[in-house]
Amino acid sequence: MTKQIDFSTFSSIKIGPVVDVEVIDTIAAYPDVTLLGGANNLLIAPNPPKLAMLGKNFDFIHEDESHLYIGGATMSGKILSYAKRHDIAHFELMQKLPGTLGGMVKMNAGLKEWEIFNHLIAMRTEHGWIQKKDITYGYRKTHFEGIVFEAKFEKIKGFDTSLLAMFRQFRDNQPHLPSAGSCFKNPDHRYAGKLLDDVGLKGATVGNMAFSQSHANFLVNLGGGTYEEAITLIEEAKRRVFEKYGIDLELEIKILGHKI
């Protein structure tokens, strides 16, 4: 089954073509597709690769006495609500991490030192269950083959409302305009936003795209922004930071259909 998606409305940055996307409802290998989550950290090129997304069969939350099992298509907001309702700890960060569970596991999403892998036990791909100890992962990255159909987490009582409030403050300075979240990963012992500010790109615009005036590491759509304008700003940022500091900024957003 396929589903037609207009990425100019579906993606968080509000850029992209209308594309037929395959909907996956069974656990199997899908070697020729690029998997989508909630499209919250994606920039889609005019001619993207073949795309797919997990269907409703993978939108679930189950639990036993000591574990929580979450489907790869389950949205972060649903996970947060469930954890709060059932007094389960360590999912408070979901408040500020929009997207699907599978996408968040794939990029080891997080807020500073709090990240998805902290309390992950295992994940299920088309190759079966893989234990966390057998997965290579780090800051906003993982290395494994396959699709995250389901993940298993520790179930610990004690949803922390004070932690929820702290996470809310973490990102109060985020712009409210459409964006794909943080554009670049923070280099070791540096902040990407500060580097972009230092090279004069805070508030810089190309057409209807800009690096936000409130947070330089957010590439925002001012209204009607295009893929080409976004790429121009990204390439300019990488060039300026490398020329001034010798730092090759690594993208945190994922670009489908173009290599930077």
Buried (B, 14 or more C-beta within 10 A) or exposed (E): EEEEBEBBEBBBBBBBBEBEBBBBEEBEEBEEBBBBBBBBBBBBBEEBEEBBBBBEBBBBBEBEEEEBBBBBBBBBBBBBBBBBEBEBBBBBBBBBBBBBBBBBBBBBBBBEEBBBBBBBBBBBBBEEEBEBEEBEBEBBEBEBEBBBBBBBBBBBEEBBEEBBEBBEEBBEEBBEBBBBBBBBBBBEEBEBBEBBBBBEBBEBBBBBBBBBEBBBBBBBBBEEBBBBBBBBBBEBBBEBBEEEBEBEBBBBBBBBBBEE
